[in-house]
Amino acid sequence: MPPKPHRVLLDRVSGYADEAAAYMRRRRAFRRPFARLYYGGGRAEDHAGDTELGGELFVAAGRLIELAGKRPKP
Amino acid sequence: MPDGATRATASGDSAELALGFLAEMSPDLRGAAILDGDGGVLAATADPERWEEDVAALFDVGDRAGEEQVEQIHIGTEQGEVFALRHAGLAAVAVTERFALASLTFFDLRMLLRDLAAGGDGRGRERDRDEADAS
């Protein structure tokens, strides 16, 4: 007997949700700290944290993050 | 500090409204500031003096990285993310939770600065729609 149409739809939706959740888990696991600068014309440069300039960018960002504090509760 | 090519003026009141609107639109936002062409804080979610110092330090490092003035800075750390943008003679900096959508955050900041520079309150089309609804 063929599955009921709403079952097919539910299976498909939950399949997409599982895929999305897995993508987010992978992204969280693999995304490392980064510092990216953009210039006019769309040019971008990455700076690693172990370079002098990259280190300074992370220090400056850290101060701003500390200043902003935690997200205010709704 | 923001780009020297164009100098925009925006009032502190408009910037405050814009910041409130930004906080409303961005659930990941922890804090933000809007600065004028000289690097002075027009509006900030906390201690304006510290925002002024820390944003100046960030753009200073960014500008030393290349031969031209940096337009956008995006730094992601374990503790959160920092987005900084110069546009239309103004600057905006936002600190968000990790994994905030970068393109969306920069788009919101850019729209906000564009509207402020044009004499608005950062709400742009939203305000136009409200006014159209009211009339």
Backbone of each chain as ProteinMPNN parsed JSONL, in Angstrom:
{"seq_chain_A": "MPPKPHRVLLDRVSGYADEAAAYMRRRRAFRRPFARLYYGGGRAEDHAGDTELGGELFVAAGRLIELAGKRPKP", "coords_chain_A": {"N_chain_A": [[0.845, -1.192, 0.0], [0.637, 2.247, -0.864], [2.398, 4.955, 0.818], [0.694, 7.396, 2.895], [-0.094, 10.648, 1.526], [0.494, 12.885, 3.234], [2.357, 11.825, 4.919], [4.547, 11.42, 3.294], [5.238, 14.062, 2.766], [5.839, 14.995, 5.351], [8.058, 13.369, 5.949], [9.837, 14.314, 4.074], [10.171, 16.998, 4.855], [11.236, 16.673, 7.442], [13.569, 15.444, 6.738], [14.968, 17.494, 5.396], [15.261, 19.227, 7.559], [16.935, 17.722, 9.233], [19.219, 17.629, 7.648], [19.901, 20.351, 7.612], [20.418, 20.789, 10.329], [22.624, 19.145, 10.694], [24.445, 20.431, 9.043], [24.776, 22.847, 10.423], [25.936, 21.886, 12.78], [28.376, 20.885, 11.808], [29.465, 23.265, 10.887], [29.804, 24.731, 13.238], [31.69, 23.152, 14.487], [33.934, 23.262, 12.811], [34.538, 25.902, 12.248], [36.92, 28.314, 12.607], [38.505, 30.963, 14.554], [38.697, 34.106, 12.867], [39.974, 36.914, 10.965], [38.961, 39.355, 8.879], [39.446, 41.66, 6.343], [37.943, 44.151, 4.352], [38.124, 45.908, 1.298], [37.616, 48.789, -0.867], [35.945, 48.049, -3.939], [35.572, 45.436, -3.461], [37.663, 43.806, -2.705], [39.21, 41.484, -0.512], [40.956, 40.585, 2.499], [42.478, 38.114, 4.453], [43.596, 37.714, 7.808], [45.745, 35.946, 9.741], [45.658, 34.804, 13.138], [48.15, 34.373, 14.238], [49.906, 36.153, 13.183], [51.505, 39.385, 13.462], [49.863, 41.598, 12.897], [47.366, 40.366, 12.645], [47.075, 39.411, 15.239], [46.831, 41.854, 16.604], [44.428, 42.745, 15.565], [42.671, 40.851, 16.635], [42.964, 41.402, 19.341], [41.923, 44.019, 19.461], [39.3, 43.481, 18.646], [38.534, 41.813, 20.713], [38.419, 43.578, 22.857], [36.22, 45.13, 22.141], [34.21, 43.203, 22.169], [34.203, 42.529, 24.821], [33.396, 44.957, 25.854], [30.828, 45.2, 24.796], [29.526, 43.191, 26.1], [27.247, 40.681, 27.373], [24.45, 39.36, 25.492], [21.539, 41.291, 25.768], [18.812, 40.243, 27.79], [15.597, 39.348, 26.506]], "CA_chain_A": [[0.0, 0.0, 0.0], [1.493, 3.449, -0.899], [2.27, 5.781, 2.03], [-0.245, 8.519, 2.77], [0.634, 11.836, 1.01], [1.039, 13.78, 4.266], [3.551, 11.151, 5.464], [5.651, 11.707, 2.363], [5.605, 15.468, 2.982], [6.503, 15.097, 6.665], [9.381, 12.752, 5.84], [10.71, 15.194, 3.297], [10.485, 18.175, 5.678], [12.159, 16.307, 8.527], [14.855, 15.172, 6.089], [15.626, 18.788, 5.196], [15.632, 19.76, 8.882], [18.107, 16.958, 9.687], [20.369, 18.097, 6.855], [20.261, 21.697, 8.069], [21.002, 20.669, 11.666], [23.959, 18.559, 10.536], [25.29, 21.48, 8.472], [25.097, 23.791, 11.493], [26.879, 21.219, 13.697], [29.688, 20.865, 11.156], [29.956, 24.648, 10.814], [30.282, 25.102, 14.585], [32.874, 22.372, 14.823], [35.104, 23.548, 11.979], [34.823, 27.309, 12.023], [37.962, 28.816, 13.497], [38.547, 32.427, 14.59], [39.226, 34.716, 11.645], [39.918, 38.376, 10.856], [38.866, 39.604, 7.435], [39.318, 43.08, 6.022], [37.412, 44.382, 2.997], [38.469, 47.209, 0.742], [36.799, 49.212, -1.995], [36.06, 47.155, -5.093], [35.268, 44.064, -3.045], [38.858, 43.033, -2.346], [39.216, 41.074, 0.897], [42.215, 39.987, 2.968], [42.394, 37.413, 5.738], [44.8, 37.849, 8.634], [45.778, 34.878, 10.745], [45.897, 35.278, 14.501], [49.546, 34.232, 14.666], [50.737, 37.232, 12.64], [51.463, 40.551, 14.362], [48.672, 42.398, 12.623], [46.195, 39.553, 12.996], [46.978, 39.434, 16.703], [46.32, 43.171, 17.024], [42.998, 42.797, 15.21], [41.93, 40.044, 17.616], [42.96, 42.14, 20.621], [40.967, 45.132, 19.322], [37.955, 42.894, 18.615], [38.258, 41.302, 22.056], [38.022, 44.715, 23.708], [34.845, 45.509, 21.778], [33.322, 42.129, 22.618], [34.111, 42.69, 26.282], [32.611, 46.18, 26.093], [29.414, 44.949, 24.459], [28.971, 42.299, 27.133], [26.357, 39.599, 26.932], [23.232, 39.793, 24.815], [20.496, 41.611, 26.742], [17.676, 39.296, 27.763], [14.385, 40.023, 26.021]], "C_chain_A": [[0.892, 1.258, 0.0], [1.328, 4.28, 0.383], [1.305, 6.935, 1.795], [0.522, 9.782, 2.36], [1.215, 12.705, 2.123], [2.279, 13.174, 4.927], [4.777, 11.471, 4.594], [6.165, 13.126, 2.611], [6.356, 15.635, 4.305], [7.917, 14.523, 6.62], [10.347, 13.681, 5.116], [11.137, 16.398, 4.141], [11.473, 17.802, 6.774], [13.533, 15.941, 7.966], [15.638, 16.451, 5.871], [16.106, 19.353, 6.532], [16.867, 19.042, 9.421], [19.367, 17.413, 8.959], [20.868, 19.447, 7.357], [20.94, 21.631, 9.432], [22.427, 20.116, 11.577], [24.931, 19.602, 9.982], [25.718, 22.458, 9.569], [26.096, 23.177, 12.482], [28.291, 21.214, 13.107], [30.304, 22.258, 11.154], [30.529, 25.08, 12.164], [31.588, 24.414, 14.914], [34.11, 22.854, 14.064], [35.452, 25.026, 11.843], [35.815, 27.83, 13.068], [37.89, 30.338, 13.542], [39.184, 32.995, 13.317], [39.138, 36.234, 11.737], [39.986, 38.704, 9.373], [38.65, 41.098, 7.197], [38.858, 43.225, 4.579], [37.753, 45.799, 2.557], [37.514, 47.552, -0.4], [37.004, 48.278, -3.181], [35.888, 45.69, -4.73], [36.471, 43.215, -2.683], [38.837, 42.715, -0.857], [40.548, 40.436, 1.244], [41.968, 39.307, 4.304], [43.698, 37.597, 6.492], [44.751, 36.804, 9.737], [46.15, 35.454, 12.108], [47.347, 35.18, 14.927], [50.475, 35.23, 13.984], [50.586, 38.443, 13.57], [50.169, 41.34, 14.166], [47.384, 41.649, 12.978], [45.974, 39.551, 14.503], [46.395, 40.741, 17.199], [44.831, 43.305, 16.709], [42.168, 42.014, 16.233], [41.884, 40.73, 18.983], [41.922, 43.264, 20.568], [39.533, 44.606, 19.336], [37.569, 42.399, 20.01], [37.815, 42.403, 22.996], [36.588, 45.132, 23.424], [33.844, 44.462, 22.273], [33.113, 42.233, 24.131], [33.22, 43.894, 26.616], [31.119, 45.933, 25.849], [28.749, 44.04, 25.491], [28.097, 41.218, 26.535], [25.13, 40.2, 26.256], [22.169, 40.112, 25.879], [19.333, 40.63, 26.633], [16.415, 40.026, 27.327], [13.4, 40.282, 27.161]], "O_chain_A": [[1.826, 1.328, 0.799], [0.245, 4.307, 0.967], [1.116, 7.393, 0.669], [1.659, 9.977, 2.79], [2.324, 13.218, 1.976], [3.141, 13.895, 5.43], [5.869, 11.749, 5.089], [7.373, 13.36, 2.66], [7.374, 16.324, 4.373], [8.853, 15.101, 7.173], [11.511, 13.815, 5.493], [12.309, 16.776, 4.147], [12.439, 18.526, 7.013], [14.546, 16.11, 8.645], [16.841, 16.496, 6.129], [17.21, 19.887, 6.631], [17.749, 19.676, 10.001], [20.432, 17.564, 9.557], [22.068, 19.67, 7.511], [21.924, 22.331, 9.67], [23.322, 20.564, 12.295], [26.091, 19.659, 10.39], [26.883, 22.851, 9.635], [26.995, 23.865, 12.965], [29.269, 21.497, 13.799], [31.502, 22.421, 11.386], [31.587, 25.706, 12.234], [32.478, 24.997, 15.534], [35.212, 22.854, 14.612], [36.538, 25.367, 11.375], [35.55, 27.781, 14.269], [37.28, 30.949, 12.665], [40.113, 32.403, 12.768], [38.328, 36.773, 12.492], [40.958, 38.366, 8.696], [37.764, 41.71, 7.795], [39.326, 42.51, 3.694], [37.68, 46.751, 3.335], [36.715, 46.723, -0.837], [38.107, 47.777, -3.401], [36.036, 44.809, -5.577], [36.324, 42.03, -2.383], [38.491, 43.566, -0.038], [41.194, 39.821, 0.396], [41.318, 39.872, 5.184], [44.773, 37.632, 5.894], [43.834, 36.784, 10.557], [46.859, 36.455, 12.208], [47.747, 35.838, 15.887], [51.69, 35.174, 14.172], [49.649, 38.511, 14.366], [49.482, 41.697, 15.123], [46.445, 42.221, 13.533], [44.847, 39.671, 14.983], [45.562, 40.75, 18.105], [44.072, 43.895, 17.477], [41.097, 42.459, 16.645], [40.882, 40.646, 19.693], [41.141, 43.443, 21.503], [38.654, 45.203, 19.958], [36.423, 42.547, 20.435], [36.939, 42.196, 23.836], [35.83, 45.449, 24.341], [32.758, 44.806, 22.739], [32.007, 42.051, 24.642], [32.404, 43.847, 27.537], [30.267, 46.401, 26.604], [27.542, 44.125, 25.716], [28.197, 40.888, 25.354], [24.817, 41.378, 26.423], [21.927, 39.309, 26.779], [18.925, 40.24, 25.539], [16.18, 41.169, 27.718], [12.327, 40.842, 26.935]]}, "seq_chain_B": "MPDGATRATASGDSAELALGFLAEMSPDLRGAAILDGDGGVLAATADPERWEEDVAALFDVGDRAGEEQVEQIHIGTEQGEVFALRHAGLAAVAVTERFALASLTFFDLRMLLRDLAAGGDGRGRERDRDEADAS", "coords_chain_B": {"N_chain_B": [[38.34, 59.378, 10.699], [36.109, 57.509, 9.741], [35.437, 57.125, 6.152], [37.16, 59.567, 4.302], [36.344, 60.77, 2.014], [33.668, 61.466, 1.714], [31.686, 63.493, 3.735], [29.416, 63.137, 6.171], [26.642, 64.378, 8.01], [25.007, 63.609, 10.969], [22.451, 63.551, 13.355], [22.65, 63.1, 16.933], [20.261, 62.206, 18.031], [18.924, 60.993, 15.875], [20.74, 58.98, 15.379], [20.527, 57.518, 17.732], [17.907, 56.568, 17.482], [18.276, 55.01, 15.213], [20.003, 53.08, 16.172], [18.396, 51.806, 18.022], [16.545, 50.716, 16.289], [18.169, 48.981, 14.882], [18.841, 47.155, 16.898], [16.364, 46.07, 17.32], [15.942, 44.749, 14.918], [17.964, 42.865, 14.83], [18.412, 39.982, 16.303], [20.701, 38.769, 17.264], [22.356, 40.711, 18.163], [24.66, 42.195, 20.414], [25.811, 44.569, 21.209], [26.379, 47.928, 20.005], [27.609, 50.701, 18.038], [27.418, 53.991, 16.634], [29.266, 56.167, 14.677], [30.589, 59.459, 13.974], [32.09, 61.409, 11.263], [34.493, 62.238, 12.369], [35.133, 60.344, 14.14], [33.813, 60.523, 16.504], [31.43, 59.439, 18.919], [28.109, 59.007, 18.021], [25.966, 57.565, 18.865], [25.6, 54.925, 21.203], [25.45, 51.647, 22.633], [26.385, 51.381, 25.165], [28.773, 52.759, 27.482], [29.968, 55.429, 25.887], [32.515, 56.668, 25.596], [34.391, 54.636, 25.793], [33.638, 53.078, 23.622], [34.324, 54.833, 21.596], [37.135, 54.955, 21.836], [37.855, 52.235, 21.493], [36.809, 51.559, 19.0], [38.214, 53.312, 17.377], [40.753, 52.264, 17.737], [40.449, 49.765, 16.536], [39.893, 50.426, 13.795], [42.251, 51.734, 13.284], [44.195, 49.706, 13.408], [43.21, 48.155, 11.311], [43.553, 49.912, 9.128], [46.289, 50.026, 8.987], [46.906, 47.669, 7.857], [46.811, 47.586, 5.092], [47.42, 49.335, 1.948], [45.409, 51.005, 1.262], [42.486, 52.631, 2.706], [40.615, 50.757, 5.017], [37.416, 49.289, 4.427], [35.44, 47.588, 5.421], [35.316, 45.525, 8.321], [35.539, 42.3, 9.583], [35.507, 40.221, 12.233], [35.782, 37.119, 13.68], [35.473, 35.408, 16.664], [35.917, 33.054, 19.401], [34.361, 34.096, 21.359], [32.53, 35.862, 20.288], [31.344, 37.973, 17.567], [32.658, 40.631, 15.554], [31.615, 43.374, 13.686], [32.475, 45.886, 11.53], [31.969, 48.898, 9.822], [32.54, 51.351, 7.37], [30.855, 53.963, 5.893], [29.479, 56.298, 3.684], [30.669, 58.484, 4.96], [30.259, 58.005, 7.62], [30.455, 55.742, 10.452], [29.81, 52.414, 11.57], [29.639, 50.044, 14.145], [29.194, 46.752, 15.17], [28.617, 44.294, 17.644], [28.139, 40.895, 17.848], [26.477, 37.751, 18.648], [28.158, 34.554, 18.214], [28.353, 33.2, 14.909], [26.552, 34.834, 13.598], [24.741, 36.04, 10.767], [26.782, 37.133, 8.329], [26.568, 38.592, 5.866], [24.029, 39.635, 6.01], [24.148, 41.176, 8.334], [26.08, 43.113, 7.651], [24.685, 44.265, 5.554], [22.468, 45.389, 6.877], [23.787, 47.278, 8.501], [24.914, 48.903, 6.551], [22.65, 49.946, 5.216], [21.527, 51.346, 7.277], [23.468, 53.346, 7.828], [23.482, 54.626, 5.386], [20.922, 55.711, 5.307], [20.988, 57.38, 7.549], [22.966, 59.189, 6.752], [21.624, 60.428, 4.743], [19.952, 62.005, 6.079], [17.943, 60.718, 7.433], [16.507, 58.489, 9.942], [17.678, 56.08, 10.081], [15.883, 54.087, 9.596], [14.94, 53.915, 7.047], [13.319, 52.381, 4.399], [11.411, 51.171, 5.955], [10.421, 53.209, 7.544], [9.318, 54.822, 5.556], [7.277, 53.152, 4.726], [5.725, 53.025, 7.049], [4.921, 55.679, 7.215], [3.449, 55.907, 4.889], [1.397, 54.142, 5.469], [0.211, 55.476, 7.563], [-0.814, 57.75, 6.378]], "CA_chain_B": [[38.33, 57.937, 10.857], [35.385, 56.983, 8.599], [36.066, 57.549, 4.904], [37.309, 61.006, 4.222], [35.845, 61.268, 0.741], [32.381, 62.111, 1.933], [31.45, 63.827, 5.131], [27.985, 63.225, 6.413], [26.297, 64.794, 9.36], [23.812, 62.932, 11.476], [22.263, 63.99, 14.738], [22.696, 62.049, 17.943], [18.922, 61.643, 18.204], [18.675, 60.07, 14.759], [21.609, 57.812, 15.566], [19.924, 56.725, 18.827], [16.76, 55.866, 16.891], [18.808, 53.999, 14.295], [20.576, 52.001, 16.98], [17.244, 51.079, 18.569], [15.97, 49.954, 15.187], [19.111, 47.895, 14.598], [18.693, 46.16, 17.971], [15.069, 45.422, 17.082], [16.05, 43.896, 13.73], [19.038, 41.874, 14.925], [18.314, 39.254, 17.574], [22.032, 38.34, 17.719], [23.158, 41.88, 18.528], [24.986, 42.4, 21.836], [26.086, 45.983, 21.413], [26.734, 48.597, 18.752], [27.821, 52.146, 18.113], [27.47, 54.725, 15.372], [30.239, 57.249, 14.86], [30.598, 60.461, 12.906], [33.276, 61.458, 10.42], [35.712, 62.46, 13.154], [35.31, 59.242, 15.087], [33.039, 60.774, 17.73], [30.265, 58.556, 19.025], [26.787, 59.633, 17.921], [25.09, 56.742, 19.71], [26.228, 53.649, 21.572], [24.601, 50.898, 23.559], [26.947, 51.538, 26.514], [29.913, 53.666, 27.63], [30.385, 55.992, 24.588], [33.944, 56.98, 25.53], [35.136, 53.405, 25.502], [33.354, 52.709, 22.224], [35.123, 55.716, 20.729], [38.534, 54.508, 21.89], [38.056, 50.879, 20.975], [36.54, 51.55, 17.556], [39.362, 53.989, 16.752], [41.871, 51.311, 17.752], [40.166, 48.724, 15.534], [40.1, 50.965, 12.443], [43.672, 52.054, 13.16], [44.893, 48.461, 13.039], [42.738, 47.792, 9.972], [44.16, 50.791, 8.12], [47.717, 49.723, 8.871], [47.075, 46.37, 7.186], [46.96, 47.72, 3.636], [47.788, 50.672, 1.487], [44.214, 51.854, 1.224], [41.677, 52.621, 3.914], [39.736, 49.594, 5.086], [36.002, 49.676, 4.346], [34.686, 46.706, 6.322], [36.119, 44.588, 9.114], [34.735, 41.228, 10.19], [36.368, 39.358, 13.042], [35.024, 36.091, 14.403], [36.247, 34.765, 17.736], [35.114, 32.103, 20.18], [33.476, 34.838, 22.274], [31.535, 36.651, 19.571], [31.823, 38.499, 16.281], [32.682, 42.091, 15.429], [31.392, 43.884, 12.334], [32.709, 47.331, 11.483], [31.719, 49.37, 8.456], [32.567, 52.777, 7.066], [30.014, 54.208, 4.718], [28.885, 57.628, 3.555], [31.246, 59.418, 5.925], [29.942, 57.591, 8.998], [30.924, 54.379, 10.742], [28.98, 51.645, 12.502], [30.287, 48.826, 14.64], [28.241, 45.896, 15.893], [29.134, 43.052, 18.242], [27.034, 39.936, 17.838], [26.766, 36.372, 19.043], [28.87, 33.817, 17.167], [27.596, 32.652, 13.781], [25.566, 35.766, 13.023], [24.871, 36.032, 9.302], [27.636, 38.283, 8.037], [26.086, 39.434, 4.768], [22.831, 40.325, 6.493], [24.559, 42.186, 9.314], [26.687, 44.228, 6.914], [23.621, 44.929, 4.781], [21.704, 46.222, 7.811], [24.622, 48.416, 8.906], [25.073, 49.792, 5.397], [21.374, 50.63, 5.001], [21.354, 52.274, 8.395], [24.355, 54.499, 7.634], [23.04, 55.337, 4.188], [19.738, 56.496, 5.665], [21.416, 58.452, 8.462], [23.703, 60.183, 5.969], [20.653, 61.158, 3.917], [19.107, 62.806, 6.966], [16.889, 59.896, 8.052], [16.78, 57.986, 11.293], [18.203, 54.722, 9.965], [14.841, 53.091, 9.331], [14.782, 53.827, 5.597], [12.056, 51.965, 3.774], [10.46, 50.846, 7.017], [9.791, 54.478, 7.926], [8.482, 55.247, 4.428], [6.08, 52.318, 4.743], [4.911, 53.472, 8.185], [4.323, 56.973, 6.887], [2.432, 55.658, 3.868], [0.268, 53.516, 6.161], [-0.427, 56.473, 8.419], [-1.53, 58.769, 5.598]], "C_chain_B": [[37.453, 57.23, 9.817], [35.91, 57.603, 7.306], [36.033, 59.061, 4.741], [36.697, 61.599, 2.975], [34.524, 62.004, 0.912], [32.217, 62.367, 3.414], [29.953, 63.966, 5.332], [27.765, 63.754, 7.819], [25.039, 64.055, 9.751], [23.668, 63.349, 12.924], [22.321, 62.794, 15.677], [21.34, 61.394, 18.132], [18.592, 60.631, 17.107], [19.485, 58.796, 14.937], [21.062, 56.912, 16.678], [18.753, 55.907, 18.29], [17.24, 54.722, 15.994], [19.347, 52.795, 15.069], [19.458, 51.135, 17.59], [16.624, 50.185, 17.508], [16.849, 48.753, 14.849], [18.956, 46.77, 15.641], [17.4, 45.365, 17.792], [15.166, 44.385, 15.956], [16.985, 42.72, 13.931], [18.999, 41.148, 16.265], [19.675, 38.83, 18.13], [22.879, 39.491, 18.255], [23.393, 41.964, 20.038], [25.207, 43.869, 22.149], [26.512, 46.602, 20.106], [26.981, 50.073, 19.0], [27.828, 52.727, 16.708], [28.353, 55.94, 15.605], [30.212, 58.212, 13.683], [31.942, 60.457, 12.167], [34.578, 61.671, 11.176], [35.948, 61.367, 14.179], [34.591, 59.456, 16.405], [31.795, 59.909, 17.75], [28.975, 59.371, 18.95], [25.791, 58.889, 18.8], [25.814, 55.439, 19.996], [25.338, 52.953, 22.588], [25.127, 50.967, 24.996], [28.053, 52.58, 26.435], [30.466, 54.264, 26.317], [31.875, 56.265, 24.489], [34.769, 55.75, 25.183], [34.884, 52.927, 24.083], [34.231, 53.537, 21.293], [36.574, 55.24, 20.663], [38.726, 53.172, 21.173], [37.785, 50.777, 19.473], [37.697, 52.219, 16.814], [40.544, 53.024, 16.67], [41.679, 50.24, 16.681], [40.438, 49.246, 14.118], [41.57, 51.315, 12.214], [44.468, 50.814, 12.735], [44.502, 48.066, 11.617], [43.407, 48.615, 8.886], [45.65, 50.516, 7.933], [47.974, 48.45, 8.061], [47.332, 46.52, 5.694], [47.317, 49.131, 3.251], [46.589, 51.592, 1.43], [43.412, 51.706, 2.513], [40.705, 51.434, 3.9], [38.27, 50.055, 5.109], [35.148, 48.871, 5.325], [35.658, 45.815, 7.084], [35.172, 43.56, 9.709], [35.689, 40.303, 10.935], [35.491, 38.395, 13.822], [35.916, 35.447, 15.442], [35.339, 33.764, 18.447], [34.067, 32.832, 21.017], [32.385, 35.631, 21.567], [32.126, 37.165, 18.271], [31.727, 40.02, 16.261], [32.529, 42.462, 13.951], [31.616, 45.394, 12.377], [32.609, 47.783, 10.037], [31.847, 50.883, 8.388], [31.723, 52.988, 5.825], [29.458, 55.621, 4.799], [29.396, 58.588, 4.626], [30.928, 59.109, 7.37], [30.526, 56.202, 9.22], [29.961, 53.715, 11.712], [29.74, 50.39, 12.887], [29.257, 48.044, 15.435], [28.968, 44.679, 16.431], [27.952, 42.105, 18.365], [27.456, 38.609, 18.476], [27.578, 35.715, 17.927], [27.882, 33.371, 16.093], [26.449, 33.559, 13.312], [25.783, 35.78, 11.508], [25.577, 37.31, 8.839], [27.04, 39.19, 6.959], [24.872, 40.249, 5.207], [23.2, 41.443, 7.462], [25.186, 43.384, 8.606], [25.631, 44.99, 6.103], [22.834, 45.876, 5.69], [22.497, 47.463, 8.22], [24.74, 49.433, 7.763], [23.801, 50.605, 5.146], [21.153, 51.709, 6.06], [22.209, 53.537, 8.198], [23.916, 55.322, 6.422], [21.855, 56.245, 4.526], [20.103, 57.65, 6.595], [22.108, 59.573, 7.692], [22.757, 61.024, 5.117], [19.681, 61.959, 4.782], [17.986, 62.028, 7.619], [17.274, 59.446, 9.448], [17.207, 56.513, 11.26], [17.158, 53.693, 9.592], [14.501, 52.968, 7.857], [13.393, 53.475, 5.121], [10.98, 51.661, 4.804], [9.676, 52.102, 7.411], [8.854, 54.944, 6.81], [7.168, 54.472, 4.426], [5.133, 52.748, 5.872], [4.177, 54.767, 7.855], [3.222, 56.813, 5.848], [1.181, 55.045, 4.507], [-0.522, 54.543, 6.967], [-1.248, 57.473, 7.617], [-2.723, 58.176, 4.855]], "O_chain_B": [[37.978, 56.413, 9.06], [36.74, 58.51, 7.352], [35.03, 59.725, 5.003], [36.545, 62.817, 2.884], [34.307, 63.054, 0.308], [32.578, 61.532, 4.243], [29.31, 64.821, 4.723], [28.609, 63.589, 8.701], [24.118, 63.898, 8.949], [24.661, 63.483, 13.639], [22.081, 61.651, 15.288], [21.252, 60.188, 18.363], [18.052, 59.558, 17.375], [19.003, 57.691, 14.689], [21.127, 55.687, 16.577], [18.614, 54.721, 18.591], [16.689, 53.621, 16.013], [19.166, 51.647, 14.665], [19.564, 49.91, 17.66], [16.231, 49.051, 17.781], [16.355, 47.661, 14.569], [18.944, 45.588, 15.297], [17.342, 44.167, 18.067], [14.571, 43.31, 16.02], [16.829, 41.686, 13.282], [19.508, 41.663, 17.26], [19.8, 38.561, 19.325], [23.988, 39.276, 18.744], [22.464, 41.826, 20.835], [24.836, 44.352, 23.219], [26.956, 45.902, 19.196], [26.608, 50.618, 20.039], [28.188, 52.063, 15.736], [28.207, 56.65, 16.6], [29.867, 57.846, 12.56], [32.806, 59.616, 12.417], [35.65, 61.323, 10.679], [36.864, 61.462, 14.995], [34.74, 58.657, 17.329], [31.178, 59.674, 16.711], [28.777, 60.309, 19.722], [24.896, 59.487, 19.398], [26.542, 54.915, 19.153], [24.573, 53.594, 23.308], [24.401, 50.649, 25.938], [28.23, 53.215, 25.395], [31.346, 53.663, 25.7], [32.455, 56.113, 23.414], [35.71, 55.81, 24.392], [35.792, 52.432, 23.416], [34.803, 53.022, 20.333], [37.163, 55.136, 19.587], [39.636, 53.007, 20.36], [38.439, 50.012, 18.764], [38.113, 51.753, 15.753], [41.247, 52.973, 15.661], [42.631, 49.855, 16.0], [41.127, 48.593, 13.335], [42.075, 51.208, 11.096], [45.298, 50.871, 11.827], [45.356, 47.688, 10.814], [43.786, 48.083, 7.842], [46.203, 50.744, 6.858], [49.098, 48.184, 7.636], [47.997, 45.678, 5.091], [47.493, 50.006, 4.099], [46.725, 52.811, 1.535], [43.629, 50.785, 3.301], [40.061, 51.156, 2.888], [37.931, 51.066, 5.723], [34.249, 49.409, 5.972], [36.691, 45.405, 6.554], [34.132, 43.908, 10.269], [36.567, 39.683, 10.335], [34.574, 38.805, 14.534], [37.01, 34.986, 15.119], [34.154, 33.646, 18.136], [33.022, 32.272, 21.347], [31.407, 36.03, 22.201], [33.259, 36.838, 17.914], [30.836, 40.612, 16.869], [33.226, 41.931, 13.086], [31.002, 46.092, 13.184], [33.113, 47.116, 9.134], [31.328, 51.603, 9.241], [31.865, 52.275, 4.831], [29.023, 56.074, 5.858], [28.637, 59.41, 5.139], [31.291, 59.877, 8.26], [31.026, 55.569, 8.291], [29.37, 54.374, 12.567], [30.397, 49.76, 12.058], [28.54, 48.6, 16.267], [29.825, 44.104, 15.76], [26.905, 42.456, 18.91], [28.625, 38.388, 18.793], [27.676, 36.255, 16.825], [26.697, 33.191, 16.371], [25.491, 33.087, 12.7], [26.897, 35.553, 11.035], [25.039, 38.412, 8.946], [27.01, 40.411, 7.118], [24.714, 41.407, 4.82], [22.626, 42.53, 7.411], [24.868, 44.531, 8.918], [25.69, 46.214, 5.988], [22.566, 47.02, 5.322], [21.951, 48.565, 8.28], [24.675, 50.644, 7.974], [23.868, 51.808, 4.895], [20.67, 52.807, 5.782], [21.727, 54.654, 8.381], [23.971, 56.552, 6.436], [21.794, 57.394, 4.09], [19.591, 58.761, 6.449], [21.87, 60.754, 7.945], [23.045, 62.18, 4.807], [18.708, 62.52, 4.279], [17.148, 62.62, 8.3], [18.225, 59.945, 10.049], [17.115, 55.8, 12.259], [17.496, 52.545, 9.3], [13.839, 52.011, 7.455], [12.421, 54.176, 5.402], [9.791, 51.866, 4.558], [8.458, 52.072, 7.585], [7.741, 55.4, 7.072], [6.1, 55.026, 4.169], [3.918, 52.825, 5.689], [2.997, 54.937, 8.163], [2.194, 57.487, 5.908], [0.055, 55.381, 4.139], [-1.749, 54.489, 7.044], [-2.255, 57.988, 8.103], [-3.433, 58.896, 4.152]]}, "name": "protein", "num_of_chains": 2, "seq": "MPPKPHRVLLDRVSGYADEAAAYMRRRRAFRRPFARLYYGGGRAEDHAGDTELGGELFVAAGRLIELAGKRPKPMPDGATRATASGDSAELALGFLAEMSPDLRGAAILDGDGGVLAATADPERWEEDVAALFDVGDRAGEEQVEQIHIGTEQGEVFALRHAGLAAVAVTERFALASLTFFDLRMLLRDLAAGGDGRGRERDRDEADAS"}
